[in-house]
């Protein structure tokens, strides 16, 4: 059994987690103006979910 790492989903995961972190620390408010706190919460949930799914997709198990 060999585990390989796909680079493209890993890059998407890193960017998504960076956006989620920037949302929590209010750093993203310099670039995006949210209409309310509920929109910022939805953006955080969606970016962190995309990060988790992309991180899961970046590992691939190859059995010989």
PDBQT receptor file of N, H, CA, C and O in Angstrom, charges set to zero:
ATOM      1  N   UNK A   1       0.842  -1.168   0.000  1.00  0.00    +0.000 N 
ATOM      2  CA  UNK A   1       0.000   0.000   0.000  1.00  0.00    +0.000 C 
ATOM      3  C   UNK A   1       0.897   1.244   0.000  1.00  0.00    +0.000 C 
ATOM      4  O   UNK A   1       1.824   1.366   0.801  1.00  0.00    +0.000 OA
ATOM      5  N   UNK A   2       0.595   2.146  -0.907  1.00  0.00    +0.000 N 
ATOM      6  H   UNK A   2      -0.158   2.048  -1.557  1.00  0.00    +0.000 HD
ATOM      7  CA  UNK A   2       1.365   3.371  -1.046  1.00  0.00    +0.000 C 
ATOM      8  C   UNK A   2       0.400   4.553  -1.031  1.00  0.00    +0.000 C 
ATOM      9  O   UNK A   2      -0.652   4.509  -1.669  1.00  0.00    +0.000 OA
ATOM     10  N   UNK A   3       0.755   5.598  -0.308  1.00  0.00    +0.000 N 
ATOM     11  H   UNK A   3       1.609   5.634   0.210  1.00  0.00    +0.000 HD
ATOM     12  CA  UNK A   3      -0.077   6.793  -0.230  1.00  0.00    +0.000 C 
ATOM     13  C   UNK A   3       0.616   7.905  -0.995  1.00  0.00    +0.000 C 
ATOM     14  O   UNK A   3       1.765   8.243  -0.714  1.00  0.00    +0.000 OA
ATOM     15  N   UNK A   4      -0.093   8.474  -1.969  1.00  0.00    +0.000 N 
ATOM     16  H   UNK A   4      -1.027   8.199  -2.198  1.00  0.00    +0.000 HD
ATOM     17  CA  UNK A   4       0.460   9.574  -2.751  1.00  0.00    +0.000 C 
ATOM     18  C   UNK A   4      -0.251  10.871  -2.371  1.00  0.00    +0.000 C 
ATOM     19  O   UNK A   4      -1.345  10.855  -1.805  1.00  0.00    +0.000 OA
ATOM     20  N   UNK A   5       0.380  11.971  -2.686  1.00  0.00    +0.000 N 
ATOM     21  H   UNK A   5       1.268  11.984  -3.145  1.00  0.00    +0.000 HD
ATOM     22  CA  UNK A   5      -0.139  13.290  -2.344  1.00  0.00    +0.000 C 
ATOM     23  C   UNK A   5      -0.408  14.058  -3.629  1.00  0.00    +0.000 C 
ATOM     24  O   UNK A   5       0.503  14.304  -4.420  1.00  0.00    +0.000 OA
ATOM     25  N   UNK A   6      -1.664  14.432  -3.828  1.00  0.00    +0.000 N 
ATOM     26  H   UNK A   6      -2.404  14.232  -3.186  1.00  0.00    +0.000 HD
ATOM     27  CA  UNK A   6      -2.030  15.242  -4.986  1.00  0.00    +0.000 C 
ATOM     28  C   UNK A   6      -1.849  16.712  -4.630  1.00  0.00    +0.000 C 
ATOM     29  O   UNK A   6      -2.381  17.184  -3.626  1.00  0.00    +0.000 OA
ATOM     30  N   UNK A   7      -1.101  17.425  -5.448  1.00  0.00    +0.000 N 
ATOM     31  H   UNK A   7      -0.669  17.041  -6.264  1.00  0.00    +0.000 HD
ATOM     32  CA  UNK A   7      -0.722  18.799  -5.126  1.00  0.00    +0.000 C 
ATOM     33  C   UNK A   7      -1.874  19.785  -5.323  1.00  0.00    +0.000 C 
ATOM     34  O   UNK A   7      -2.052  20.685  -4.501  1.00  0.00    +0.000 OA
ATOM     35  N   UNK A   8      -2.659  19.637  -6.393  1.00  0.00    +0.000 N 
ATOM     36  H   UNK A   8      -2.514  18.906  -7.060  1.00  0.00    +0.000 HD
ATOM     37  CA  UNK A   8      -3.714  20.609  -6.684  1.00  0.00    +0.000 C 
ATOM     38  C   UNK A   8      -4.763  20.708  -5.568  1.00  0.00    +0.000 C 
ATOM     39  O   UNK A   8      -5.076  21.819  -5.140  1.00  0.00    +0.000 OA
ATOM     40  N   UNK A   9      -5.312  19.593  -5.084  1.00  0.00    +0.000 N 
ATOM     41  H   UNK A   9      -5.057  18.691  -5.432  1.00  0.00    +0.000 HD
ATOM     42  CA  UNK A   9      -6.262  19.733  -3.968  1.00  0.00    +0.000 C 
ATOM     43  C   UNK A   9      -5.605  20.229  -2.679  1.00  0.00    +0.000 C 
ATOM     44  O   UNK A   9      -6.255  20.871  -1.855  1.00  0.00    +0.000 OA
ATOM     45  N   UNK A  10      -4.327  19.933  -2.511  1.00  0.00    +0.000 N 
ATOM     46  H   UNK A  10      -3.798  19.412  -3.180  1.00  0.00    +0.000 HD
ATOM     47  CA  UNK A  10      -3.624  20.414  -1.323  1.00  0.00    +0.000 C 
ATOM     48  C   UNK A  10      -3.481  21.934  -1.345  1.00  0.00    +0.000 C 
ATOM     49  O   UNK A  10      -3.616  22.585  -0.310  1.00  0.00    +0.000 OA
ATOM     50  N   UNK A  11      -3.209  22.496  -2.512  1.00  0.00    +0.000 N 
ATOM     51  H   UNK A  11      -3.099  21.967  -3.354  1.00  0.00    +0.000 HD
ATOM     52  CA  UNK A  11      -3.114  23.954  -2.637  1.00  0.00    +0.000 C 
ATOM     53  C   UNK A  11      -4.461  24.602  -2.377  1.00  0.00    +0.000 C 
ATOM     54  O   UNK A  11      -4.535  25.642  -1.722  1.00  0.00    +0.000 OA
ATOM     55  N   UNK A  12      -5.538  23.991  -2.890  1.00  0.00    +0.000 N 
ATOM     56  H   UNK A  12      -5.478  23.146  -3.422  1.00  0.00    +0.000 HD
ATOM     57  CA  UNK A  12      -6.889  24.508  -2.632  1.00  0.00    +0.000 C 
ATOM     58  C   UNK A  12      -7.204  24.456  -1.139  1.00  0.00    +0.000 C 
ATOM     59  O   UNK A  12      -7.821  25.377  -0.605  1.00  0.00    +0.000 OA
ATOM     60  N   UNK A  13      -6.788  23.396  -0.469  1.00  0.00    +0.000 N 
ATOM     61  H   UNK A  13      -6.286  22.648  -0.903  1.00  0.00    +0.000 HD
ATOM     62  CA  UNK A  13      -7.019  23.266   0.966  1.00  0.00    +0.000 C 
ATOM     63  C   UNK A  13      -6.266  24.341   1.744  1.00  0.00    +0.000 C 
ATOM     64  O   UNK A  13      -6.816  24.925   2.678  1.00  0.00    +0.000 OA
ATOM     65  N   UNK A  14      -5.033  24.603   1.376  1.00  0.00    +0.000 N 
ATOM     66  H   UNK A  14      -4.587  24.128   0.617  1.00  0.00    +0.000 HD
ATOM     67  CA  UNK A  14      -4.243  25.624   2.072  1.00  0.00    +0.000 C 
ATOM     68  C   UNK A  14      -4.869  27.000   1.898  1.00  0.00    +0.000 C 
ATOM     69  O   UNK A  14      -4.973  27.762   2.859  1.00  0.00    +0.000 OA
ATOM     70  N   UNK A  15      -5.289  27.322   0.669  1.00  0.00    +0.000 N 
ATOM     71  H   UNK A  15      -5.204  26.703  -0.111  1.00  0.00    +0.000 HD
ATOM     72  CA  UNK A  15      -5.922  28.620   0.422  1.00  0.00    +0.000 C 
ATOM     73  C   UNK A  15      -7.248  28.733   1.169  1.00  0.00    +0.000 C 
ATOM     74  O   UNK A  15      -7.559  29.791   1.716  1.00  0.00    +0.000 OA
ATOM     75  N   UNK A  16      -8.026  27.664   1.198  1.00  0.00    +0.000 N 
ATOM     76  H   UNK A  16      -7.773  26.804   0.754  1.00  0.00    +0.000 HD
ATOM     77  CA  UNK A  16      -9.311  27.686   1.898  1.00  0.00    +0.000 C 
ATOM     78  C   UNK A  16      -9.129  27.868   3.398  1.00  0.00    +0.000 C 
ATOM     79  O   UNK A  16      -9.863  28.631   4.026  1.00  0.00    +0.000 OA
ATOM     80  N   UNK A  17      -8.160  27.175   3.973  1.00  0.00    +0.000 N 
ATOM     81  H   UNK A  17      -7.564  26.555   3.463  1.00  0.00    +0.000 HD
ATOM     82  CA  UNK A  17      -7.902  27.348   5.404  1.00  0.00    +0.000 C 
ATOM     83  C   UNK A  17      -7.355  28.737   5.714  1.00  0.00    +0.000 C 
ATOM     84  O   UNK A  17      -7.631  29.284   6.782  1.00  0.00    +0.000 OA
ATOM     85  N   UNK A  18      -6.588  29.309   4.798  1.00  0.00    +0.000 N 
ATOM     86  H   UNK A  18      -6.364  28.865   3.930  1.00  0.00    +0.000 HD
ATOM     87  CA  UNK A  18      -6.100  30.675   4.986  1.00  0.00    +0.000 C 
ATOM     88  C   UNK A  18      -7.263  31.667   4.970  1.00  0.00    +0.000 C 
ATOM     89  O   UNK A  18      -7.291  32.602   5.770  1.00  0.00    +0.000 OA
ATOM     90  N   UNK A  19      -8.213  31.471   4.072  1.00  0.00    +0.000 N 
ATOM     91  H   UNK A  19      -8.190  30.712   3.421  1.00  0.00    +0.000 HD
ATOM     92  CA  UNK A  19      -9.392  32.338   4.035  1.00  0.00    +0.000 C 
ATOM     93  C   UNK A  19     -10.246  32.187   5.293  1.00  0.00    +0.000 C 
ATOM     94  O   UNK A  19     -10.775  33.171   5.810  1.00  0.00    +0.000 OA
ATOM     95  N   UNK A  20     -10.380  30.956   5.783  1.00  0.00    +0.000 N 
ATOM     96  H   UNK A  20      -9.950  30.156   5.363  1.00  0.00    +0.000 HD
ATOM     97  CA  UNK A  20     -11.145  30.738   7.009  1.00  0.00    +0.000 C 
ATOM     98  C   UNK A  20     -10.458  31.410   8.194  1.00  0.00    +0.000 C 
ATOM     99  O   UNK A  20     -11.124  32.003   9.043  1.00  0.00    +0.000 OA
ATOM    100  N   UNK A  21      -9.140  31.321   8.255  1.00  0.00    +0.000 N 
ATOM    101  H   UNK A  21      -8.599  30.840   7.565  1.00  0.00    +0.000 HD
ATOM    102  CA  UNK A  21      -8.392  31.975   9.334  1.00  0.00    +0.000 C 
ATOM    103  C   UNK A  21      -8.517  33.493   9.245  1.00  0.00    +0.000 C 
ATOM    104  O   UNK A  21      -8.688  34.171  10.258  1.00  0.00    +0.000 OA
ATOM    105  N   UNK A  22      -8.429  34.016   8.027  1.00  0.00    +0.000 N 
ATOM    106  H   UNK A  22      -8.290  33.465   7.204  1.00  0.00    +0.000 HD
ATOM    107  CA  UNK A  22      -8.569  35.458   7.856  1.00  0.00    +0.000 C 
ATOM    108  C   UNK A  22      -9.969  35.939   8.224  1.00  0.00    +0.000 C 
ATOM    109  O   UNK A  22     -10.136  37.073   8.673  1.00  0.00    +0.000 OA
ATOM    110  N   UNK A  23     -10.966  35.093   8.038  1.00  0.00    +0.000 N 
ATOM    111  H   UNK A  23     -10.830  34.172   7.673  1.00  0.00    +0.000 HD
ATOM    112  CA  UNK A  23     -12.330  35.455   8.416  1.00  0.00    +0.000 C 
ATOM    113  C   UNK A  23     -12.463  35.530   9.931  1.00  0.00    +0.000 C 
ATOM    114  O   UNK A  23     -13.110  36.438  10.453  1.00  0.00    +0.000 OA
ATOM    115  N   UNK A  24     -11.860  34.591  10.636  1.00  0.00    +0.000 N 
ATOM    116  H   UNK A  24     -11.335  33.853  10.212  1.00  0.00    +0.000 HD
ATOM    117  CA  UNK A  24     -11.953  34.575  12.104  1.00  0.00    +0.000 C 
ATOM    118  C   UNK A  24     -11.219  35.764  12.718  1.00  0.00    +0.000 C 
ATOM    119  O   UNK A  24     -11.677  36.331  13.710  1.00  0.00    +0.000 OA
ATOM    120  N   UNK A  25     -10.091  36.141  12.138  1.00  0.00    +0.000 N 
ATOM    121  H   UNK A  25      -9.719  35.680  11.332  1.00  0.00    +0.000 HD
ATOM    122  CA  UNK A  25      -9.293  37.231  12.698  1.00  0.00    +0.000 C 
ATOM    123  C   UNK A  25      -9.667  38.600  12.130  1.00  0.00    +0.000 C 
ATOM    124  O   UNK A  25      -8.990  39.590  12.407  1.00  0.00    +0.000 OA
ATOM    125  N   UNK A  26     -10.750  38.663  11.331  1.00  0.00    +0.000 N 
ATOM    126  H   UNK A  26     -11.300  37.859  11.106  1.00  0.00    +0.000 HD
ATOM    127  CA  UNK A  26     -11.258  39.909  10.726  1.00  0.00    +0.000 C 
ATOM    128  C   UNK A  26     -10.266  40.554   9.777  1.00  0.00    +0.000 C 
ATOM    129  O   UNK A  26     -10.434  41.725   9.437  1.00  0.00    +0.000 OA
ATOM    130  N   UNK A  27      -9.256  39.852   9.340  1.00  0.00    +0.000 N 
ATOM    131  H   UNK A  27      -9.120  38.900   9.616  1.00  0.00    +0.000 HD
ATOM    132  CA  UNK A  27      -8.293  40.386   8.387  1.00  0.00    +0.000 C 
ATOM    133  C   UNK A  27      -8.901  40.474   6.982  1.00  0.00    +0.000 C 
ATOM    134  O   UNK A  27      -8.491  41.309   6.176  1.00  0.00    +0.000 OA
ATOM    135  N   UNK A  28      -9.874  39.613   6.698  1.00  0.00    +0.000 N 
ATOM    136  H   UNK A  28     -10.206  38.935   7.353  1.00  0.00    +0.000 HD
ATOM    137  CA  UNK A  28     -10.483  39.600   5.373  1.00  0.00    +0.000 C 
ATOM    138  C   UNK A  28     -11.420  40.791   5.163  1.00  0.00    +0.000 C 
ATOM    139  O   UNK A  28     -11.815  41.074   4.032  1.00  0.00    +0.000 OA
ATOM    140  N   UNK A  29     -11.775  41.482   6.232  1.00  0.00    +0.000 N 
ATOM    141  H   UNK A  29     -11.454  41.252   7.151  1.00  0.00    +0.000 HD
ATOM    142  CA  UNK A  29     -12.643  42.659   6.104  1.00  0.00    +0.000 C 
ATOM    143  C   UNK A  29     -11.962  43.791   5.341  1.00  0.00    +0.000 C 
ATOM    144  O   UNK A  29     -12.637  44.715   4.888  1.00  0.00    +0.000 OA
ATOM    145  N   UNK A  30     -10.647  43.738   5.191  1.00  0.00    +0.000 N 
ATOM    146  H   UNK A  30     -10.098  42.987   5.559  1.00  0.00    +0.000 HD
ATOM    147  CA  UNK A  30      -9.949  44.722   4.369  1.00  0.00    +0.000 C 
ATOM    148  C   UNK A  30     -10.198  44.487   2.883  1.00  0.00    +0.000 C 
ATOM    149  O   UNK A  30     -10.057  45.408   2.079  1.00  0.00    +0.000 OA
ATOM    150  N   UNK A  31     -10.569  43.255   2.508  1.00  0.00    +0.000 N 
ATOM    151  H   UNK A  31     -10.683  42.506   3.161  1.00  0.00    +0.000 HD
ATOM    152  CA  UNK A  31     -10.751  42.899   1.112  1.00  0.00    +0.000 C 
ATOM    153  C   UNK A  31     -12.213  42.666   0.745  1.00  0.00    +0.000 C 
ATOM    154  O   UNK A  31     -12.625  42.995  -0.367  1.00  0.00    +0.000 OA
ATOM    155  N   UNK A  32     -13.008  42.105   1.662  1.00  0.00    +0.000 N 
ATOM    156  H   UNK A  32     -12.674  41.839   2.566  1.00  0.00    +0.000 HD
ATOM    157  CA  UNK A  32     -14.412  41.793   1.420  1.00  0.00    +0.000 C 
ATOM    158  C   UNK A  32     -15.252  42.481   2.494  1.00  0.00    +0.000 C 
ATOM    159  O   UNK A  32     -14.945  42.396   3.683  1.00  0.00    +0.000 OA
ATOM    160  N   UNK A  33     -16.309  43.160   2.066  1.00  0.00    +0.000 N 
ATOM    161  H   UNK A  33     -16.558  43.229   1.100  1.00  0.00    +0.000 HD
ATOM    162  CA  UNK A  33     -17.236  43.770   3.020  1.00  0.00    +0.000 C 
ATOM    163  C   UNK A  33     -18.466  42.877   3.113  1.00  0.00    +0.000 C 
ATOM    164  O   UNK A  33     -19.199  42.728   2.136  1.00  0.00    +0.000 OA
ATOM    165  N   UNK A  34     -18.695  42.289   4.264  1.00  0.00    +0.000 N 
ATOM    166  H   UNK A  34     -18.099  42.410   5.058  1.00  0.00    +0.000 HD
ATOM    167  CA  UNK A  34     -19.853  41.428   4.468  1.00  0.00    +0.000 C 
ATOM    168  C   UNK A  34     -21.046  42.272   4.890  1.00  0.00    +0.000 C 
ATOM    169  O   UNK A  34     -20.885  43.296   5.554  1.00  0.00    +0.000 OA
ATOM    170  N   UNK A  35     -22.250  41.840   4.501  1.00  0.00    +0.000 N 
ATOM    171  H   UNK A  35     -22.381  41.009   3.961  1.00  0.00    +0.000 HD
ATOM    172  CA  UNK A  35     -23.466  42.575   4.836  1.00  0.00    +0.000 C 
ATOM    173  C   UNK A  35     -23.834  42.390   6.307  1.00  0.00    +0.000 C 
ATOM    174  O   UNK A  35     -24.549  43.216   6.873  1.00  0.00    +0.000 OA
ATOM    175  N   UNK A  36     -23.362  41.334   6.918  1.00  0.00    +0.000 N 
ATOM    176  H   UNK A  36     -22.781  40.663   6.458  1.00  0.00    +0.000 HD
ATOM    177  CA  UNK A  36     -23.655  41.081   8.323  1.00  0.00    +0.000 C 
ATOM    178  C   UNK A  36     -22.787  39.965   8.861  1.00  0.00    +0.000 C 
ATOM    179  O   UNK A  36     -22.012  39.344   8.134  1.00  0.00    +0.000 OA
ATOM    180  N   UNK A  37     -22.936  39.726  10.144  1.00  0.00    +0.000 N 
ATOM    181  H   UNK A  37     -23.566  40.230  10.735  1.00  0.00    +0.000 HD
ATOM    182  CA  UNK A  37     -22.145  38.668  10.783  1.00  0.00    +0.000 C 
ATOM    183  C   UNK A  37     -22.569  37.281  10.319  1.00  0.00    +0.000 C 
ATOM    184  O   UNK A  37     -21.751  36.361  10.292  1.00  0.00    +0.000 OA
ATOM    185  N   UNK A  38     -23.843  37.122   9.953  1.00  0.00    +0.000 N 
ATOM    186  H   UNK A  38     -24.507  37.870   9.975  1.00  0.00    +0.000 HD
ATOM    187  CA  UNK A  38     -24.298  35.826   9.452  1.00  0.00    +0.000 C 
ATOM    188  C   UNK A  38     -23.621  35.477   8.128  1.00  0.00    +0.000 C 
ATOM    189  O   UNK A  38     -23.304  34.314   7.879  1.00  0.00    +0.000 OA
ATOM    190  N   UNK A  39     -23.404  36.466   7.291  1.00  0.00    +0.000 N 
ATOM    191  H   UNK A  39     -23.662  37.411   7.492  1.00  0.00    +0.000 HD
ATOM    192  CA  UNK A  39     -22.714  36.221   6.025  1.00  0.00    +0.000 C 
ATOM    193  C   UNK A  39     -21.255  35.851   6.259  1.00  0.00    +0.000 C 
ATOM    194  O   UNK A  39     -20.719  34.992   5.560  1.00  0.00    +0.000 OA
ATOM    195  N   UNK A  40     -20.611  36.480   7.223  1.00  0.00    +0.000 N 
ATOM    196  H   UNK A  40     -21.047  37.178   7.791  1.00  0.00    +0.000 HD
ATOM    197  CA  UNK A  40     -19.230  36.135   7.547  1.00  0.00    +0.000 C 
ATOM    198  C   UNK A  40     -19.152  34.715   8.112  1.00  0.00    +0.000 C 
ATOM    199  O   UNK A  40     -18.214  33.977   7.811  1.00  0.00    +0.000 OA
ATOM    200  N   UNK A  41     -20.132  34.335   8.925  1.00  0.00    +0.000 N 
ATOM    201  H   UNK A  41     -20.894  34.935   9.169  1.00  0.00    +0.000 HD
ATOM    202  CA  UNK A  41     -20.168  32.979   9.472  1.00  0.00    +0.000 C 
ATOM    203  C   UNK A  41     -20.371  31.957   8.362  1.00  0.00    +0.000 C 
ATOM    204  O   UNK A  41     -19.722  30.911   8.366  1.00  0.00    +0.000 OA
ATOM    205  N   UNK A  42     -21.255  32.238   7.418  1.00  0.00    +0.000 N 
ATOM    206  H   UNK A  42     -21.782  33.087   7.415  1.00  0.00    +0.000 HD
ATOM    207  CA  UNK A  42     -21.478  31.320   6.296  1.00  0.00    +0.000 C 
ATOM    208  C   UNK A  42     -20.223  31.207   5.429  1.00  0.00    +0.000 C 
ATOM    209  O   UNK A  42     -19.897  30.121   4.948  1.00  0.00    +0.000 OA
ATOM    210  N   UNK A  43     -19.523  32.317   5.228  1.00  0.00    +0.000 N 
ATOM    211  H   UNK A  43     -19.788  33.198   5.618  1.00  0.00    +0.000 HD
ATOM    212  CA  UNK A  43     -18.277  32.287   4.459  1.00  0.00    +0.000 C 
ATOM    213  C   UNK A  43     -17.229  31.446   5.172  1.00  0.00    +0.000 C 
ATOM    214  O   UNK A  43     -16.508  30.684   4.529  1.00  0.00    +0.000 OA
ATOM    215  N   UNK A  44     -17.134  31.573   6.484  1.00  0.00    +0.000 N 
ATOM    216  H   UNK A  44     -17.720  32.193   7.007  1.00  0.00    +0.000 HD
ATOM    217  CA  UNK A  44     -16.192  30.764   7.262  1.00  0.00    +0.000 C 
ATOM    218  C   UNK A  44     -16.534  29.285   7.170  1.00  0.00    +0.000 C 
ATOM    219  O   UNK A  44     -15.646  28.456   6.972  1.00  0.00    +0.000 OA
ATOM    220  N   UNK A  45     -17.806  28.946   7.310  1.00  0.00    +0.000 N 
ATOM    221  H   UNK A  45     -18.527  29.620   7.471  1.00  0.00    +0.000 HD
ATOM    222  CA  UNK A  45     -18.217  27.542   7.253  1.00  0.00    +0.000 C 
ATOM    223  C   UNK A  45     -17.942  26.956   5.880  1.00  0.00    +0.000 C 
ATOM    224  O   UNK A  45     -17.449  25.833   5.771  1.00  0.00    +0.000 OA
ATOM    225  N   UNK A  46     -18.255  27.706   4.835  1.00  0.00    +0.000 N 
ATOM    226  H   UNK A  46     -18.655  28.618   4.924  1.00  0.00    +0.000 HD
ATOM    227  CA  UNK A  46     -18.032  27.194   3.483  1.00  0.00    +0.000 C 
ATOM    228  C   UNK A  46     -16.536  27.059   3.163  1.00  0.00    +0.000 C 
ATOM    229  O   UNK A  46     -16.129  26.074   2.546  1.00  0.00    +0.000 OA
ATOM    230  N   UNK A  47     -15.729  28.020   3.568  1.00  0.00    +0.000 N 
ATOM    231  H   UNK A  47     -16.060  28.820   4.069  1.00  0.00    +0.000 HD
ATOM    232  CA  UNK A  47     -14.300  27.928   3.265  1.00  0.00    +0.000 C 
ATOM    233  C   UNK A  47     -13.627  26.832   4.088  1.00  0.00    +0.000 C 
ATOM    234  O   UNK A  47     -12.736  26.148   3.582  1.00  0.00    +0.000 OA
ATOM    235  N   UNK A  48     -14.031  26.653   5.335  1.00  0.00    +0.000 N 
ATOM    236  H   UNK A  48     -14.754  27.209   5.745  1.00  0.00    +0.000 HD
ATOM    237  CA  UNK A  48     -13.426  25.574   6.120  1.00  0.00    +0.000 C 
ATOM    238  C   UNK A  48     -13.903  24.203   5.646  1.00  0.00    +0.000 C 
ATOM    239  O   UNK A  48     -13.143  23.235   5.687  1.00  0.00    +0.000 OA
ATOM    240  N   UNK A  49     -15.154  24.112   5.197  1.00  0.00    +0.000 N 
ATOM    241  H   UNK A  49     -15.771  24.898   5.164  1.00  0.00    +0.000 HD
ATOM    242  CA  UNK A  49     -15.638  22.841   4.643  1.00  0.00    +0.000 C 
ATOM    243  C   UNK A  49     -14.911  22.496   3.354  1.00  0.00    +0.000 C 
ATOM    244  O   UNK A  49     -14.539  21.342   3.141  1.00  0.00    +0.000 OA
ATOM    245  N   UNK A  50     -14.705  23.485   2.490  1.00  0.00    +0.000 N 
ATOM    246  H   UNK A  50     -15.007  24.423   2.662  1.00  0.00    +0.000 HD
ATOM    247  CA  UNK A  50     -13.953  23.252   1.266  1.00  0.00    +0.000 C 
ATOM    248  C   UNK A  50     -12.519  22.845   1.585  1.00  0.00    +0.000 C 
ATOM    249  O   UNK A  50     -11.944  22.004   0.894  1.00  0.00    +0.000 OA
ATOM    250  N   UNK A  51     -11.940  23.434   2.625  1.00  0.00    +0.000 N 
ATOM    251  H   UNK A  51     -12.407  24.117   3.187  1.00  0.00    +0.000 HD
ATOM    252  CA  UNK A  51     -10.591  23.061   3.030  1.00  0.00    +0.000 C 
ATOM    253  C   UNK A  51     -10.506  21.622   3.505  1.00  0.00    +0.000 C 
ATOM    254  O   UNK A  51      -9.574  20.901   3.151  1.00  0.00    +0.000 OA
ATOM    255  N   UNK A  52     -11.475  21.206   4.302  1.00  0.00    +0.000 N 
ATOM    256  H   UNK A  52     -12.233  21.792   4.590  1.00  0.00    +0.000 HD
ATOM    257  CA  UNK A  52     -11.469  19.821   4.799  1.00  0.00    +0.000 C 
ATOM    258  C   UNK A  52     -11.678  18.824   3.666  1.00  0.00    +0.000 C 
ATOM    259  O   UNK A  52     -11.001  17.797   3.612  1.00  0.00    +0.000 OA
ATOM    260  N   UNK A  53     -12.609  19.115   2.763  1.00  0.00    +0.000 N 
ATOM    261  H   UNK A  53     -13.159  19.949   2.806  1.00  0.00    +0.000 HD
ATOM    262  CA  UNK A  53     -12.854  18.194   1.650  1.00  0.00    +0.000 C 
ATOM    263  C   UNK A  53     -11.657  18.136   0.699  1.00  0.00    +0.000 C 
ATOM    264  O   UNK A  53     -11.323  17.066   0.189  1.00  0.00    +0.000 OA
ATOM    265  N   UNK A  54     -11.020  19.261   0.462  1.00  0.00    +0.000 N 
ATOM    266  H   UNK A  54     -11.291  20.130   0.876  1.00  0.00    +0.000 HD
ATOM    267  CA  UNK A  54      -9.847  19.274  -0.405  1.00  0.00    +0.000 C 
ATOM    268  C   UNK A  54      -8.660  18.565   0.239  1.00  0.00    +0.000 C 
ATOM    269  O   UNK A  54      -7.884  17.890  -0.437  1.00  0.00    +0.000 OA
ATOM    270  N   UNK A  55      -8.530  18.726   1.552  1.00  0.00    +0.000 N 
ATOM    271  H   UNK A  55      -9.161  19.274   2.101  1.00  0.00    +0.000 HD
ATOM    272  CA  UNK A  55      -7.464  18.015   2.250  1.00  0.00    +0.000 C 
ATOM    273  C   UNK A  55      -7.696  16.510   2.198  1.00  0.00    +0.000 C 
ATOM    274  O   UNK A  55      -6.751  15.739   2.032  1.00  0.00    +0.000 OA
ATOM    275  N   UNK A  56      -8.946  16.094   2.340  1.00  0.00    +0.000 N 
ATOM    276  H   UNK A  56      -9.713  16.721   2.475  1.00  0.00    +0.000 HD
ATOM    277  CA  UNK A  56      -9.284  14.684   2.231  1.00  0.00    +0.000 C 
ATOM    278  C   UNK A  56      -9.003  14.161   0.822  1.00  0.00    +0.000 C 
ATOM    279  O   UNK A  56      -8.553  13.027   0.659  1.00  0.00    +0.000 OA
ATOM    280  N   UNK A  57      -9.266  14.983  -0.195  1.00  0.00    +0.000 N 
ATOM    281  H   UNK A  57      -9.631  15.905  -0.063  1.00  0.00    +0.000 HD
ATOM    282  CA  UNK A  57      -9.069  14.558  -1.577  1.00  0.00    +0.000 C 
ATOM    283  C   UNK A  57      -7.600  14.560  -1.994  1.00  0.00    +0.000 C 
ATOM    284  O   UNK A  57      -7.245  13.956  -3.007  1.00  0.00    +0.000 OA
ATOM    285  N   UNK A  58      -6.755  15.224  -1.237  1.00  0.00    +0.000 N 
ATOM    286  H   UNK A  58      -7.044  15.714  -0.415  1.00  0.00    +0.000 HD
ATOM    287  CA  UNK A  58      -5.355  15.316  -1.646  1.00  0.00    +0.000 C 
ATOM    288  C   UNK A  58      -4.561  14.049  -1.345  1.00  0.00    +0.000 C 
ATOM    289  O   UNK A  58      -3.476  13.868  -1.898  1.00  0.00    +0.000 OA
ATOM    290  N   UNK A  59      -5.064  13.179  -0.497  1.00  0.00    +0.000 N 
ATOM    291  H   UNK A  59      -5.946  13.326  -0.048  1.00  0.00    +0.000 HD
ATOM    292  CA  UNK A  59      -4.380  11.922  -0.200  1.00  0.00    +0.000 C 
ATOM    293  C   UNK A  59      -5.053  10.796  -0.997  1.00  0.00    +0.000 C 
ATOM    294  O   UNK A  59      -6.278  10.676  -1.025  1.00  0.00    +0.000 OA
ATOM    295  N   UNK A  60      -4.228   9.993  -1.630  1.00  0.00    +0.000 N 
ATOM    296  H   UNK A  60      -3.233  10.091  -1.607  1.00  0.00    +0.000 HD
ATOM    297  CA  UNK A  60      -4.742   8.915  -2.443  1.00  0.00    +0.000 C 
ATOM    298  C   UNK A  60      -3.978   7.629  -2.097  1.00  0.00    +0.000 C 
ATOM    299  O   UNK A  60      -2.747   7.614  -2.074  1.00  0.00    +0.000 OA
ATOM    300  N   UNK A  61      -4.720   6.563  -1.832  1.00  0.00    +0.000 N 
ATOM    301  H   UNK A  61      -5.720   6.576  -1.851  1.00  0.00    +0.000 HD
ATOM    302  CA  UNK A  61      -4.111   5.288  -1.489  1.00  0.00    +0.000 C 
ATOM    303  C   UNK A  61      -4.054   4.409  -2.738  1.00  0.00    +0.000 C 
ATOM    304  O   UNK A  61      -5.066   4.173  -3.397  1.00  0.00    +0.000 OA
ATOM    305  N   UNK A  62      -2.872   3.940  -3.042  1.00  0.00    +0.000 N 
ATOM    306  H   UNK A  62      -2.049   4.131  -2.507  1.00  0.00    +0.000 HD
ATOM    307  CA  UNK A  62      -2.674   3.068  -4.192  1.00  0.00    +0.000 C 
ATOM    308  C   UNK A  62      -2.291   1.686  -3.672  1.00  0.00    +0.000 C 
ATOM    309  O   UNK A  62      -1.280   1.535  -2.986  1.00  0.00    +0.000 OA
ATOM    310  N   UNK A  63      -3.089   0.692  -3.994  1.00  0.00    +0.000 N 
ATOM    311  H   UNK A  63      -3.910   0.815  -4.551  1.00  0.00    +0.000 HD
ATOM    312  CA  UNK A  63      -2.770  -0.677  -3.560  1.00  0.00    +0.000 C 
ATOM    313  C   UNK A  63      -2.249  -1.462  -4.763  1.00  0.00    +0.000 C 
ATOM    314  O   UNK A  63      -2.770  -1.360  -5.873  1.00  0.00    +0.000 OA
ATOM    315  N   UNK A  64      -1.220  -2.236  -4.508  1.00  0.00    +0.000 N 
ATOM    316  H   UNK A  64      -0.796  -2.320  -3.606  1.00  0.00    +0.000 HD
ATOM    317  CA  UNK A  64      -0.613  -3.025  -5.588  1.00  0.00    +0.000 C 
ATOM    318  C   UNK A  64      -0.853  -4.491  -5.352  1.00  0.00    +0.000 C 
ATOM    319  O   UNK A  64      -0.421  -5.323  -6.150  1.00  0.00    +0.000 OA
TER     320      UNK A  64
